Amino acid sequence: MNSAQIDAYLRRLGAARPARPTAEALRELHLLHLRTIPFENLSIHLGEEIVLEEKRLLDKVVGAGRGGFCYELNGAFAALLTALGFGVTALAGRVYGDEGRLGIPYDHLALLVRTVDGGEWLADVGFGAHSHYPLVFAERGDQPDPGGTFRVTAAGPDAAGVRGAAGAGGGEGGGGTVAGDVDVLRDGRPQYRLEVRPRVLGDFTAGAWWHSTSPSSHFTQSLVCSRITEDGGRITLSGRTFKVSAADGSREERELERDEEVLAVYRERFGIELDRVPTVRNLRNANRNG
């Protein structure tokens, strides 16, 4: 990223350029990212190509004012953090399903971030409802957060009885080591398992392709656009259902009948300008007939 791109990204977040890549600066950027740039899968249903290259991600997230899913959001955030002097390593994760089974390899992209004041943090602005602030990567106790109580634990064997190997941290950002693969829990429920070996953005191409094209992927089966609000709640547009959740857990929702209402919510509540209302593509039938 060049200086102009950094400034444009920070303007979108409403953030000043941090003087140093500290833990406090990371916390602020992380929260502002979640408040400003929505988690959304609209490209899949609008027929837009998803390309995991830094320039393409910045063009979408910064230039076009859009959001994205994990590969795009954490990929773009990694570029910003690296340009600001943070040490950043991409980590591959597998998401736990409803029955406790792990998803595909490269199912999720999260970030291990090192700061100049000595911390190693798990940063994740691309998992939808998750922690509002980075988690201390080496901490194995409870970590209270506005998004819930989180815990990073050593991973046990997977369904095949295989334990995750230890791997070096550092990657392109340099410095530090981490022990073994970890599970990330929210309110006692496993969210995803992270491999600790460093990865690069291109490693996630197959995972992004599967989630964008497979009729078995939940991203191809529904529409979502969601972000945190300044009061700690969340707004979500799922198809034509607009949901407003407060920090105390109360929730309101309403159906948007007219296309103009849907487009107005995308524009006014998420900052996304669209010329047509996205609709779920029936990929299962398309694949059957293709």
Salt bridges, closest charged atoms under 4 A:
ASP7 OD1 - ARG17 NH2 2.79
GLU40 OE2 - ARG66 NE 2.78
GLU48 OE1 - ARG66 NH1 3.05
GLU49 OE1 - ARG56 NH2 3.71
ASP59 OD2 - LYS55 NZ 2.79
GLU72 OE2 - LYS60 NZ 2.62
GLU99 OE1 - ARG101 NH1 2.77
ASP107 OD1 - HIS211 NE2 2.53
ASP124 OD2 - HIS108 NE2 2.73
ASP142 OD1 - ARG151 NH2 2.83
ASP183 OD1 - ARG193 NE 2.76
GLU195 OE1 - ARG197 NH1 3.25
GLU195 OE1 - ARG199 NH2 2.99
GLU253 OE1 - ARG251 NH2 3.40
ASP259 OD1 - ARG240 NH2 2.31
GLU260 OE1 - ARG258 NH1 3.63
GLU261 OE1 - ARG258 NE 3.97
GLU268 OE2 - ARG267 NH2 3.64
